[in-house]
Amino acid sequence: MGLFSKIKQGLKRTREKIAYTFNKLFTGGALNDEFYDELEEVLISADVGVETTEEILERLRDVVDEKLIRTREQVRDELKDIICELLDENEKPEYSYPLVIMVAGVNGVGKTTAIGKLANKFRLMGKSVTLAAADTFRAAAADQLTIWADRANVRIIKHAEGADPGAVVYDAIASVKSKKTDVLLIDTAGRLHNKKNLMNELNKIMRVIDREYPEAMKLNYIVLDATTGSNAVSQVDVFNEIIDLDGIILTKLDGTAKGGVVLSIAGQLAIPVVYVGVGEGIDDLEDFDSEGFAAALFDEE
């Protein structure tokens, strides 16, 4: 299945939810307040969010006035272009190597799975990869990450449950430097007792990386579960206060009718969506593509 096909399949539930309304909206009729009200309703129902929906509608009204558009059919293409523009406003990072990516996110979002799939992507690009099991607080977290390391055929550095995460990262960096590994992916605890504990642990890991591996490119990604809709945005706010986030991995896009959360994230946060999970397989983590997303949302070929 090609890249576009996977994204289109991943957005199937979202598209089914809004398809009837979209088709009705863009077929005949005047560009009046009723049209914009209906469009607002369908966007919000897909979890685009009120703030982002208002931004999209404002841009659309401006384009309609500027281009003297009079039919709803013409509005369809303009709306698709606006969605692409919105998604492209936050630039994705360009990788250099050696590369260290610290992966954060609350428990249950598919963080460990996303790391395994990301490791596989890098390996298929011809890069050597090591995983660091720095989530030492959750029972069996290292065991789960080991399963994914085996699936992706990459190395893993881990300590016993309850060990110091900073020590795991220290050993992982020593290992990747000695073996000249291209990519180090660090799994981190998803939930500690309180925000202060979480902040302390993540900051400790970042200090170890800065001190022991200053020559590496360093990025912080957060994994979000698309099925949580607008709650995903609030999770970003919490982690972005603790660490400066460079990118978002959105999982379970294929399991939700709230795929509009991608637009909500782009509209409210200055953080790019870098990857989207569109299936259960190890190769079902796709580079996020704004044009493919918009085309899939509108059910185009």
Secondary structure by P-SEA (a helix, b strand, c coil): ccaaaaaaaaaaaaaaacaaaaaaaaccccccaaaaaaaaaaaaaacccaaaaaaaaaaaaaaaaaaccccaaaaaaaaaaaaaaaaaccccccccccbbbbbbbccccaaaaaaaaaaaaaaaabbbbbbbcccccccaaaaaaaaaaaaacbbbbbccccccaaaaaaaaaaaaaaacccbbbbbcccccccaaaaaaaaaaaaaaaaacccccbbbbbbbbcccccaaaaaaaaaaaaaccccbbbbcccccccccaaaaaaaacccccccbbbccccccccccccaaaaaaaaaccc
